[in-house]
Amino acid sequence: MTQEVSKLVIVTERLLLKEITKIIESAGATGYTVVAAGGKGSRNVRSSGQPAVMDSFTNIKIEVLVADRAVALGISDEIAGRFFDNYSGITYVSEAEVLHAHTL
């Protein structure tokens, strides 16, 4: 059995992790995944995920699955509004299917 969901992806600076996960949890999401990230964007090249002098200055990618697209967009809007004027980051939403009976 599959379940249609929205996947929100947030790529930003690691030092924002605690505040961003508070936003995710307060929106009712049941979980998220965090992995190291690196690359290049409008604010130039960022960490490649390799060890750094200070871990706070690396990038992360957070993935969140939610049953309601409006919830994903609400999380995205709050994160962008609070942080992305002063920190690098991007969010995007896509549709996904959960491939087991667990409900979100």
C-alpha positions in Angstrom: 0.0 0.0 0.0 1.3 3.5 -0.8 0.5 6.9 0.5 0.8 10.2 -1.4 2.8 12.8 0.6 4.7 16.0 0.1 8.4 16.0 0.6 9.9 19.3 1.8 13.7 19.6 1.3 15.7 22.3 3.1 19.3 23.0 2.3 21.0 25.4 4.6 23.7 26.1 7.2 24.2 23.5 10.0 24.0 26.2 12.7 20.3 26.6 12.0 19.5 22.9 12.6 18.1 23.3 16.1 15.8 26.2 15.2 14.6 24.6 12.0 13.8 21.3 13.6 11.7 23.2 16.2 9.7 24.7 13.4 9.2 21.3 11.7 8.1 19.6 14.9 5.8 22.5 15.9 4.1 22.1 12.5 3.2 18.5 13.4 5.6 16.6 11.2 6.4 13.2 12.7 10.0 13.1 11.7 12.8 14.3 9.4 16.1 13.2 8.0 19.3 15.3 8.1 22.4 14.6 6.0 25.6 16.6 5.2 25.4 18.7 2.1 27.6 20.8 -0.1 27.6 22.6 -3.5 27.4 25.9 -5.2 24.6 28.4 -5.4 23.9 32.1 -5.6 26.0 32.7 -2.4 29.0 30.8 -3.9 30.6 27.5 -3.0 29.8 25.9 0.4 31.2 23.0 2.3 31.4 19.7 0.3 30.5 17.8 3.5 34.2 17.1 4.2 35.5 17.7 7.7 35.8 21.3 8.6 37.6 23.3 11.4 34.2 24.1 12.8 31.2 21.9 12.0 28.9 24.8 12.5 29.9 26.2 9.1 29.0 23.2 7.1 25.7 22.7 5.2 23.0 20.2 5.7 20.0 18.9 3.8 16.8 18.2 5.8 14.0 16.1 4.3 10.5 16.1 5.7 7.6 14.0 4.6 4.1 15.4 5.4 0.6 14.2 4.4 -0.5 17.8 3.6 1.2 20.0 1.0 -0.1 23.1 2.9 1.9 22.0 6.0 5.1 21.6 3.9 4.6 25.1 2.3 3.9 26.6 5.8 7.1 25.2 7.2 9.0 26.4 4.1 7.6 29.9 4.4 8.4 30.2 8.1 12.0 29.0 7.6 12.6 31.3 4.6 11.0 34.3 6.4 13.1 33.8 9.6 16.5 32.8 8.2 17.1 33.2 4.5 17.7 37.0 4.4 20.8 36.4 6.6 21.8 32.8 6.0 22.2 30.8 2.8 19.5 28.3 2.1 16.8 27.0 -0.2 13.7 24.9 0.2 11.7 23.0 -2.4 8.6 20.7 -2.3 7.9 17.7 -4.4 5.3 14.9 -4.4 6.3 11.5 -3.2 4.8 8.1 -2.3 5.5 6.3 1.0 5.8 2.6 0.1 4.5 1.1 3.3 1.5 1.2 5.6 2.9 3.8 8.0 0.7 6.9 8.1 2.1 10.4 8.5 
